[in-house]
Amino acid sequence: MSGINKVILVGHLGKDPEVRHLDGGVTVASFPLATSETYNKDGKRVEQTEWHNIVLWRGLAEVASKYLQKGKLVYIEGKLRTRSFEDKERVKRYVTEVVAENFTMLGRKSDFENTPVSTGTPKSEDDFISPVDETGELPF
């Protein structure tokens, strides 16, 4: 039996996507994503924020670099990947990332007034922006 590696996150970008162009013309974009949850502890409301490293490849990275910005709310589906590298002091470090397979920009249309994205066929006037899949193609 094979395992399942599926991650679904809804959060805000911590900064604008950082875009790099690798050998062979491959584009990669990355950014931190903040997710928050609220709970009660000793009668007080406590908010806990987790930070996730998001990585997008090729066409999806190109679309993210054009339309995603710091503070924007986004729904991301992907999978966890852990990789290792050596830092400047030659110490082996590990980082866990979410490799995005698709994303959906969330929020009201007014949140994207300065963003040239067609909203496709929303369910209501204030509904979500259409999803982008791993091919980087907008589905409209």
C-alpha positions in Angstrom: 0.0 0.0 0.0 1.3 3.4 -0.9 1.0 6.5 1.4 -0.7 9.8 0.9 1.1 13.1 1.1 -1.5 15.8 0.8 -1.5 19.3 2.4 -4.2 21.9 2.3 -3.5 25.4 3.7 -5.4 28.6 3.8 -3.4 31.6 4.9 -1.8 34.9 4.2 1.5 35.5 2.3 4.2 36.7 4.6 6.0 38.5 1.8 5.9 38.8 -2.0 6.9 35.6 -3.9 10.6 35.4 -4.5 11.2 34.2 -8.1 14.3 32.5 -9.5 15.0 31.3 -13.0 17.1 28.1 -13.0 19.2 26.5 -15.7 17.0 25.4 -18.6 14.5 28.2 -18.1 12.7 26.5 -15.1 11.0 29.1 -12.9 10.6 28.5 -9.1 8.8 30.9 -6.7 8.7 30.7 -2.9 7.2 32.5 -0.1 6.2 32.1 3.6 2.6 31.5 4.4 1.0 32.2 7.8 -1.9 30.2 9.1 -3.5 31.1 12.4 -5.9 29.3 14.7 -7.6 30.7 17.8 -8.3 28.8 21.0 -9.2 29.5 24.6 -6.7 29.0 27.4 -7.6 29.8 31.0 -10.6 31.8 29.8 -8.4 33.9 27.4 -8.5 33.9 23.7 -5.1 32.9 22.3 -4.0 33.1 18.6 -1.3 30.7 17.4 0.4 31.4 14.0 2.3 28.8 12.1 4.6 29.6 9.2 4.9 27.4 6.2 7.5 27.5 3.4 5.7 27.4 0.0 7.4 26.4 -3.2 5.8 26.6 -6.7 7.4 25.4 -9.9 7.3 26.3 -13.6 4.0 27.8 -14.9 2.4 27.8 -11.5 5.4 29.9 -10.2 5.0 32.3 -13.1 1.3 32.9 -12.3 2.1 33.3 -8.6 4.8 35.8 -9.3 2.3 38.0 -11.3 -0.8 37.7 -9.0 0.3 36.9 -5.4 1.5 39.6 -3.0 2.3 40.0 0.6 -0.8 39.9 2.8 -3.1 38.2 0.2 -5.2 35.3 1.4 -4.7 32.1 -0.6 -5.8 28.5 -0.6 -3.0 26.0 -1.4 -3.0 22.3 -2.1 0.3 20.5 -2.3 2.6 18.0 -0.7 5.3 18.1 2.0 8.9 17.7 1.0 11.9 17.7 3.3 15.4 18.5 1.8 18.8 19.0 3.3 21.6 21.4 2.5 24.9 22.5 4.0 25.0 26.0 5.5 28.0 28.4 5.3 29.6 26.6 8.3 29.2 23.3 6.5 26.5 22.2 9.0 23.8 19.9 7.5 20.4 21.6 7.7 16.9 20.3 6.9 13.9 22.3 5.7 10.4 21.1 5.2 8.4 22.8 2.4 5.0 22.6 0.9 5.4 22.0 -2.9 2.2 23.6 -4.2 0.3 21.7 -6.9 -2.4 24.4 -7.3 -3.7 27.5 -5.5 -6.7 29.7 -5.3 -6.7 33.4 -4.5 -9.3 34.1 -1.9 -11.2 37.2 -1.0 -13.7 39.6 -2.4 -13.3 41.0 -5.9 -12.5 44.4 -4.3 -9.4 42.8 -2.8 -8.1 42.3 -6.3 -9.1 45.6 -7.9 -5.5 46.3 -9.0 -4.9 42.8 -10.1 -5.6 42.0 -13.7 -7.2 38.6 -13.1 -10.6 37.6 -14.7 -12.8 36.2 -12.0 -14.3 33.5 -14.3 -17.8 32.5 -13.1 -18.0 33.2 -9.4 -20.9 31.8 -7.4 -21.7 35.3 -6.1 -20.4 38.8 -6.6 -18.1 38.5 -3.6 -16.9 35.0 -4.2 -13.5 33.5 -4.7 -11.1 34.1 -7.6 -10.7 31.0 -9.8 -8.1 28.4 -9.1 -4.8 28.0 -10.8 -3.5 24.4 -11.3 0.0 22.9 -11.6 0.3 23.7 -15.3 0.1 27.4 -14.4 -2.9 27.9 -16.6 -5.8 30.1 -15.5 -8.9 28.0 -16.1 -10.9 30.7 -18.0 
